[in-house]
């Protein structure tokens, strides 16, 4: 057990705007992908795969924080 007071917390972002490749199932943020092909399929098979499905965000009502001092993840209702 640490003696950290967890006074330096950062709110962690949720899993918004994520897409999954229909071929290899790589899940990636849509912002990181842009209008491009799946990097995993291209690296593994040399094919440019453009077929993705959107991943709906789950509404859990739980906020997640990370302590910048000790690295622990804290969940709050």
N, C-alpha and C positions, 0 to 999 in steps of 0.2 A: 504494500500500500504506500502511495506517495504522500508527501506532506504539502502538495500543491493546493492552493486555495481556488484555482480555476477562475481567476479574476480577469484573464485576457481571452475572452471567447469570441469566436468568429462563426457567424451563421453559415451553414453549408447549404449550397443550392440544391434544389430538388432535381428530379430527372425529367425536366421539361424538354420538349422538342427533340426526342430521340427517335431514330429510325433503325430498322433491322433489315439486313440483306436477306432476301428470300432464298438465296442459294446457300450461303455459308453461315447465316444467322449472326454475323457480326453486328453488334449494337453500338451505335455511334451518335453523337450529337449532330443534328442536321446542320448546325452552324459550321462544324468542322468538315462536313462533307461537301457542302455547297451544292452545285449541280453536277457533281462528278460521279465517277464510278466507284465501286467498292474497292478499297485499297487491299483488302485481304484476298479477294478473288483474283485481283490482278497480280499480286505477289505470288500466290500459290499456283495459279493455273494460267496466268498470262492473258486472261480474258477480262474485258471491261464489262462488268455487270452493273446495270443501272436500275434494277428492279428492287425497290425498297418498300417496306410497310411501316407506317407510323405506329409508335408505341404509345398507347394512352397512358397519361399520368395517373397514378393512383392517389386518391385523396385520403390520406391517412390521418391528417390533422396533427401530425407529430413534427415538431421542429428539431433539427439536428444541429448541434454546435460542436466545434472542435476547440480545445484549449490550446492556444498557441505556445504556452510554456511547457506543457508535459505531453501534448498530443492525444489526450483521451477524447473520445467521442461521447457527447452527452445528448440524450434524447429527452424532449419535453413535450407534454401533452398540451 
